[in-house]
C-alpha cells in the first residue's frame, strides 16, 4: 500500500507491520515508536495536560505516553514512563492493540507506531504529574469536555473505546473517509454461511448495509469473504480512506501483519484482499466485541435465513 498523502483524522494501520520492525516506507520515511496507556475507572479515561515549556503551541491533553529506551521491552517502557511522568505504579499491564499512523513533522510526514496497553492502577493513589505533565483529569464525555486532546490521543480513544469526539486540537478533511463493519456467519462450521456489512460515514450515518449467502463454508472463511465484500463496496463507492471493523480477531491480526496466514483455505482470498488494498490511500483494521458489530452480524444471518426459507 502506498503511503497516504493526507494527514488522517484517525489512526490507520499501515499493513504488514509488526512490533519492533521498521516498516518499508517509501522515501526513507522515519518511524517513531511509542507506548501509550489507557487507564479507566468509574470517572472515565485518565488524561494528562502536557507541559508546553517554552513552546508557543496550544495546550493539549493526552493519554500517558512514553518512548522505549534501548534494551527495554515495551511493557517495561510503559511501566517506567507511567511512573516517571505521572507518579503512578501499574498494577497490571494488558496489551490492547498495535497501531501505526502518519503525523506531520515539519514539511514532511512521520510514521508512528503506538503500542497500546490497558493499565490497572491502585485506585487509592492519586496521580502526581511531573516533568512532561502538569495536571490530570478523568473524562467521561469527550464531546462536552473543555479539554483539548491531541490528534493521537483522540484517535486512540476513538478506536479503542468506540467514542467519537469533536474536541480535537485540529480537524481534517474526511469527506472521502468511511467506516465499514463486516461479519461472517456459519451454521455448523462448516455449514450454510452468509456475510454482512454496514457502511457509516464519519458522522455515524448509515450509508449502506447488506448481506449475501455464500454457500457452504467455515466460519473463518465466511469472515474473510465478509471483509473482501466490505473492501469491494468501499472501492465501488469511491472511498480512498477506510476503517474496517470486524469481531474476528484472527482476521484483524492477520491483515494487520501481527499474525501470519497459514491456513490453506484462506490464503487465496487473503492475497486477493491484499491486492485490493493498494487502491486505498489509507486503511485500518480494528477488532471489536461481537456486541459492537450487531448490524453486520444481523445482515449475515438474515442472508442465511432467507436462503434456508427458500
Secondary structure, 3 states (H helix, E strand, C coil): CCCCCCCCCCCCCCCCCCCCCCCCCHHHCCEEEEEEEEEEECCEEEEEEECCCCCCCCCCEECCEEECCCCCCHHHHHHHHHHHHHCCCEEEEEEEEEEEEEEEECCEEEEEEEEEEEEEECCCCCCCCCCCEEEEEEECCCCCCCCCECHHHHHHHHHHHCCCCCCECCCCCCCCEEEEEEEEEEECCCEEEEEEEEEECCCCCEEEEEEEEEEEECHHHHHHHHHHHHHHHHHHHCCCEEEEEECCHHHHHHHCCCCCCCCHHHHHHHHHHHHHHHHCCEEEEEECCHHHCHHHHHHHHHHHHHHHHC
